[in-house]
């Protein structure tokens, strides 16, 4: 009984963490497309 509950909890936690990670990544911050704003002093 405890093993099933623990497995369910761990699967749910992993799914939640994965969903939060994907939501936090915006399309603009993809590797080659990311261009940070350059401060005016450096232009």
PDB file of N, CA, C and O in Angstrom:
ATOM      1  N   UNK A   1       0.818  -1.194   0.000  1.00  0.00           N
ATOM      2  CA  UNK A   1       0.000   0.000   0.000  1.00  0.00           C
ATOM      3  C   UNK A   1       0.862   1.259   0.000  1.00  0.00           C
ATOM      4  O   UNK A   1       0.633   2.181  -0.783  1.00  0.00           O
ATOM      5  N   UNK A   2       1.855   1.284   0.887  1.00  0.00           N
ATOM      6  CA  UNK A   2       2.715   2.458   0.982  1.00  0.00           C
ATOM      7  C   UNK A   2       3.548   2.654  -0.276  1.00  0.00           C
ATOM      8  O   UNK A   2       3.802   3.786  -0.688  1.00  0.00           O
ATOM      9  N   UNK A   3       3.973   1.547  -0.889  1.00  0.00           N
ATOM     10  CA  UNK A   3       4.786   1.654  -2.105  1.00  0.00           C
ATOM     11  C   UNK A   3       3.988   2.275  -3.248  1.00  0.00           C
ATOM     12  O   UNK A   3       4.531   3.072  -4.013  1.00  0.00           O
ATOM     13  N   UNK A   4       2.723   1.927  -3.376  1.00  0.00           N
ATOM     14  CA  UNK A   4       1.880   2.500  -4.430  1.00  0.00           C
ATOM     15  C   UNK A   4       1.658   3.987  -4.195  1.00  0.00           C
ATOM     16  O   UNK A   4       1.701   4.787  -5.130  1.00  0.00           O
ATOM     17  N   UNK A   5       1.422   4.350  -2.941  1.00  0.00           N
ATOM     18  CA  UNK A   5       1.202   5.757  -2.598  1.00  0.00           C
ATOM     19  C   UNK A   5       2.466   6.569  -2.847  1.00  0.00           C
ATOM     20  O   UNK A   5       2.402   7.672  -3.390  1.00  0.00           O
ATOM     21  N   UNK A   6       3.611   6.027  -2.452  1.00  0.00           N
ATOM     22  CA  UNK A   6       4.879   6.722  -2.654  1.00  0.00           C
ATOM     23  C   UNK A   6       5.186   6.870  -4.133  1.00  0.00           C
ATOM     24  O   UNK A   6       5.631   7.933  -4.566  1.00  0.00           O
ATOM     25  N   UNK A   7       4.960   5.834  -4.908  1.00  0.00           N
ATOM     26  CA  UNK A   7       5.210   5.898  -6.347  1.00  0.00           C
ATOM     27  C   UNK A   7       4.295   6.928  -7.011  1.00  0.00           C
ATOM     28  O   UNK A   7       4.734   7.686  -7.876  1.00  0.00           O
ATOM     29  N   UNK A   8       3.036   6.952  -6.610  1.00  0.00           N
ATOM     30  CA  UNK A   8       2.108   7.942  -7.151  1.00  0.00           C
ATOM     31  C   UNK A   8       2.562   9.358  -6.809  1.00  0.00           C
ATOM     32  O   UNK A   8       2.546  10.244  -7.664  1.00  0.00           O
ATOM     33  N   UNK A   9       2.965   9.567  -5.563  1.00  0.00           N
ATOM     34  CA  UNK A   9       3.420  10.880  -5.121  1.00  0.00           C
ATOM     35  C   UNK A   9       4.659  11.322  -5.891  1.00  0.00           C
ATOM     36  O   UNK A   9       4.736  12.467  -6.335  1.00  0.00           O
ATOM     37  N   UNK A  10       5.626  10.427  -6.052  1.00  0.00           N
ATOM     38  CA  UNK A  10       6.853  10.787  -6.759  1.00  0.00           C
ATOM     39  C   UNK A  10       6.597  11.069  -8.244  1.00  0.00           C
ATOM     40  O   UNK A  10       7.197  11.983  -8.811  1.00  0.00           O
ATOM     41  N   UNK A  11       5.707  10.286  -8.879  1.00  0.00           N
ATOM     42  CA  UNK A  11       5.355  10.556 -10.276  1.00  0.00           C
ATOM     43  C   UNK A  11       4.661  11.904 -10.419  1.00  0.00           C
ATOM     44  O   UNK A  11       4.940  12.658 -11.352  1.00  0.00           O
ATOM     45  N   UNK A  12       3.770  12.199  -9.504  1.00  0.00           N
ATOM     46  CA  UNK A  12       3.053  13.472  -9.538  1.00  0.00           C
ATOM     47  C   UNK A  12       4.012  14.639  -9.326  1.00  0.00           C
ATOM     48  O   UNK A  12       3.914  15.660 -10.007  1.00  0.00           O
ATOM     49  N   UNK A  13       4.921  14.489  -8.399  1.00  0.00           N
ATOM     50  CA  UNK A  13       5.902  15.537  -8.129  1.00  0.00           C
ATOM     51  C   UNK A  13       6.811  15.765  -9.340  1.00  0.00           C
ATOM     52  O   UNK A  13       7.100  16.909  -9.691  1.00  0.00           O
ATOM     53  N   UNK A  14       7.253  14.695  -9.968  1.00  0.00           N
ATOM     54  CA  UNK A  14       8.097  14.820 -11.156  1.00  0.00           C
ATOM     55  C   UNK A  14       7.344  15.497 -12.293  1.00  0.00           C
ATOM     56  O   UNK A  14       7.919  16.316 -13.010  1.00  0.00           O
ATOM     57  N   UNK A  15       6.084  15.173 -12.467  1.00  0.00           N
ATOM     58  CA  UNK A  15       5.278  15.807 -13.511  1.00  0.00           C
ATOM     59  C   UNK A  15       5.098  17.295 -13.231  1.00  0.00           C
ATOM     60  O   UNK A  15       5.180  18.116 -14.145  1.00  0.00           O
ATOM     61  N   UNK A  16       4.858  17.635 -11.997  1.00  0.00           N
ATOM     62  CA  UNK A  16       4.681  19.040 -11.624  1.00  0.00           C
ATOM     63  C   UNK A  16       5.962  19.830 -11.849  1.00  0.00           C
ATOM     64  O   UNK A  16       5.922  20.932 -12.397  1.00  0.00           O
ATOM     65  N   UNK A  17       7.081  19.286 -11.438  1.00  0.00           N
ATOM     66  CA  UNK A  17       8.359  19.974 -11.629  1.00  0.00           C
ATOM     67  C   UNK A  17       8.655  20.150 -13.114  1.00  0.00           C
ATOM     68  O   UNK A  17       9.134  21.207 -13.525  1.00  0.00           O
ATOM     69  N   UNK A  18       8.379  19.142 -13.918  1.00  0.00           N
ATOM     70  CA  UNK A  18       8.593  19.239 -15.368  1.00  0.00           C
ATOM     71  C   UNK A  18       7.703  20.309 -15.985  1.00  0.00           C
ATOM     72  O   UNK A  18       8.153  21.085 -16.828  1.00  0.00           O
ATOM     73  N   UNK A  19       6.445  20.353 -15.567  1.00  0.00           N
ATOM     74  CA  UNK A  19       5.523  21.363 -16.100  1.00  0.00           C
ATOM     75  C   UNK A  19       5.986  22.765 -15.733  1.00  0.00           C
ATOM     76  O   UNK A  19       5.945  23.664 -16.573  1.00  0.00           O
ATOM     77  N   UNK A  20       6.423  22.968 -14.505  1.00  0.00           N
ATOM     78  CA  UNK A  20       6.914  24.286 -14.084  1.00  0.00           C
ATOM     79  C   UNK A  20       8.156  24.668 -14.884  1.00  0.00           C
ATOM     80  O   UNK A  20       8.313  25.828 -15.264  1.00  0.00           O
ATOM     81  N   UNK A  21       9.025  23.717 -15.139  1.00  0.00           N
ATOM     82  CA  UNK A  21      10.229  24.008 -15.917  1.00  0.00           C
ATOM     83  C   UNK A  21       9.885  24.423 -17.341  1.00  0.00           C
ATOM     84  O   UNK A  21      10.483  25.361 -17.868  1.00  0.00           O
ATOM     85  N   UNK A  22       8.937  23.747 -17.970  1.00  0.00           N
ATOM     86  CA  UNK A  22       8.566  24.097 -19.343  1.00  0.00           C
ATOM     87  C   UNK A  22       7.822  25.422 -19.411  1.00  0.00           C
ATOM     88  O   UNK A  22       7.987  26.175 -20.371  1.00  0.00           O
ATOM     89  N   UNK A  23       7.011  25.715 -18.411  1.00  0.00           N
ATOM     90  CA  UNK A  23       6.284  26.983 -18.394  1.00  0.00           C
ATOM     91  C   UNK A  23       7.258  28.144 -18.193  1.00  0.00           C
ATOM     92  O   UNK A  23       7.059  29.227 -18.744  1.00  0.00           O
ATOM     93  N   UNK A  24       8.303  27.920 -17.410  1.00  0.00           N
ATOM     94  CA  UNK A  24       9.276  28.973 -17.115  1.00  0.00           C
ATOM     95  C   UNK A  24      10.181  29.311 -18.277  1.00  0.00           C
ATOM     96  O   UNK A  24      10.814  30.367 -18.267  1.00  0.00           O
ATOM     97  N   UNK A  25      10.265  28.462 -19.266  1.00  0.00           N
ATOM     98  CA  UNK A  25      11.138  28.701 -20.415  1.00  0.00           C
ATOM     99  C   UNK A  25      10.305  29.357 -21.508  1.00  0.00           C
ATOM    100  O   UNK A  25       9.390  28.745 -22.059  1.00  0.00           O
ATOM    101  N   UNK A  26      10.625  30.587 -21.809  1.00  0.00           N
ATOM    102  CA  UNK A  26       9.887  31.280 -22.857  1.00  0.00           C
ATOM    103  C   UNK A  26      10.579  31.067 -24.202  1.00  0.00           C
ATOM    104  O   UNK A  26      11.776  30.785 -24.237  1.00  0.00           O
ATOM    105  N   UNK A  27       9.853  31.195 -25.295  1.00  0.00           N
ATOM    106  CA  UNK A  27      10.451  30.991 -26.614  1.00  0.00           C
ATOM    107  C   UNK A  27      11.593  31.967 -26.913  1.00  0.00           C
ATOM    108  O   UNK A  27      12.499  31.635 -27.677  1.00  0.00           O
ATOM    109  N   UNK A  28      11.563  33.150 -26.328  1.00  0.00           N
ATOM    110  CA  UNK A  28      12.609  34.127 -26.588  1.00  0.00           C
ATOM    111  C   UNK A  28      13.946  33.743 -25.970  1.00  0.00           C
ATOM    112  O   UNK A  28      14.988  34.241 -26.395  1.00  0.00           O
ATOM    113  N   UNK A  29      13.929  32.874 -24.987  1.00  0.00           N
ATOM    114  CA  UNK A  29      15.189  32.529 -24.343  1.00  0.00           C
ATOM    115  C   UNK A  29      15.775  31.220 -24.877  1.00  0.00           C
ATOM    116  O   UNK A  29      16.668  30.639 -24.260  1.00  0.00           O
ATOM    117  N   UNK A  30      15.277  30.765 -26.013  1.00  0.00           N
ATOM    118  CA  UNK A  30      15.869  29.570 -26.626  1.00  0.00           C
ATOM    119  C   UNK A  30      17.298  29.910 -27.044  1.00  0.00           C
ATOM    120  O   UNK A  30      17.598  31.053 -27.389  1.00  0.00           O
ATOM    121  N   UNK A  31      18.150  28.937 -27.011  1.00  0.00           N
ATOM    122  CA  UNK A  31      19.599  29.105 -27.138  1.00  0.00           C
ATOM    123  C   UNK A  31      20.034  30.197 -28.101  1.00  0.00           C
ATOM    124  O   UNK A  31      20.542  31.227 -27.657  1.00  0.00           O
ATOM    125  N   UNK A  32      19.857  30.014 -29.385  1.00  0.00           N
ATOM    126  CA  UNK A  32      20.424  30.952 -30.345  1.00  0.00           C
ATOM    127  C   UNK A  32      19.551  32.172 -30.581  1.00  0.00           C
ATOM    128  O   UNK A  32      20.009  33.151 -31.170  1.00  0.00           O
ATOM    129  N   UNK A  33      18.319  32.134 -30.141  1.00  0.00           N
ATOM    130  CA  UNK A  33      17.413  33.251 -30.377  1.00  0.00           C
ATOM    131  C   UNK A  33      17.475  34.290 -29.270  1.00  0.00           C
ATOM    132  O   UNK A  33      16.907  35.373 -29.410  1.00  0.00           O
ATOM    133  N   UNK A  34      18.152  33.980 -28.178  1.00  0.00           N
ATOM    134  CA  UNK A  34      18.188  34.886 -27.031  1.00  0.00           C
ATOM    135  C   UNK A  34      19.156  36.025 -27.292  1.00  0.00           C
ATOM    136  O   UNK A  34      20.337  35.796 -27.550  1.00  0.00           O
ATOM    137  N   UNK A  35      18.659  37.245 -27.225  1.00  0.00           N
ATOM    138  CA  UNK A  35      19.500  38.428 -27.358  1.00  0.00           C
ATOM    139  C   UNK A  35      19.170  39.370 -26.200  1.00  0.00           C
ATOM    140  O   UNK A  35      18.121  40.013 -26.202  1.00  0.00           O
ATOM    141  N   UNK A  36      20.056  39.450 -25.218  1.00  0.00           N
ATOM    142  CA  UNK A  36      19.765  40.312 -24.074  1.00  0.00           C
ATOM    143  C   UNK A  36      19.794  41.786 -24.480  1.00  0.00           C
ATOM    144  O   UNK A  36      20.443  42.154 -25.459  1.00  0.00           O
ATOM    145  N   UNK A  37      19.090  42.620 -23.726  1.00  0.00           N
ATOM    146  CA  UNK A  37      19.111  44.050 -23.974  1.00  0.00           C
ATOM    147  C   UNK A  37      20.474  44.610 -23.599  1.00  0.00           C
ATOM    148  O   UNK A  37      21.004  44.319 -22.527  1.00  0.00           O
ATOM    149  N   UNK A  38      21.037  45.420 -24.494  1.00  0.00           N
ATOM    150  CA  UNK A  38      22.342  46.021 -24.246  1.00  0.00           C
ATOM    151  C   UNK A  38      22.122  47.376 -23.579  1.00  0.00           C
ATOM    152  O   UNK A  38      21.352  48.191 -24.086  1.00  0.00           O
ATOM    153  N   UNK A  39      22.783  47.628 -22.457  1.00  0.00           N
ATOM    154  CA  UNK A  39      22.634  48.918 -21.789  1.00  0.00           C
ATOM    155  C   UNK A  39      23.089  50.063 -22.698  1.00  0.00           C
ATOM    156  O   UNK A  39      23.976  49.885 -23.532  1.00  0.00           O
ATOM    157  N   UNK A  40      22.491  51.208 -22.534  1.00  0.00           N
ATOM    158  CA  UNK A  40      22.823  52.377 -23.358  1.00  0.00           C
ATOM    159  C   UNK A  40      24.293  52.767 -23.225  1.00  0.00           C
ATOM    160  O   UNK A  40      24.885  53.254 -24.188  1.00  0.00           O
ATOM    161  N   UNK A  41      24.889  52.566 -22.060  1.00  0.00           N
ATOM    162  CA  UNK A  41      26.304  52.947 -21.842  1.00  0.00           C
ATOM    163  C   UNK A  41      27.242  52.121 -22.705  1.00  0.00           C
ATOM    164  O   UNK A  41      28.348  52.571 -23.006  1.00  0.00           O
ATOM    165  N   UNK A  42      26.838  50.943 -23.105  1.00  0.00           N
ATOM    166  CA  UNK A  42      27.706  50.069 -23.896  1.00  0.00           C
ATOM    167  C   UNK A  42      27.482  50.202 -25.394  1.00  0.00           C
ATOM    168  O   UNK A  42      28.243  49.635 -26.178  1.00  0.00           O
ATOM    169  N   UNK A  43      26.474  50.925 -25.803  1.00  0.00           N
ATOM    170  CA  UNK A  43      26.206  51.061 -27.244  1.00  0.00           C
ATOM    171  C   UNK A  43      27.115  52.085 -27.873  1.00  0.00           C
ATOM    172  O   UNK A  43      27.031  52.330 -29.076  1.00  0.00           O
TER     173      UNK A  43
END
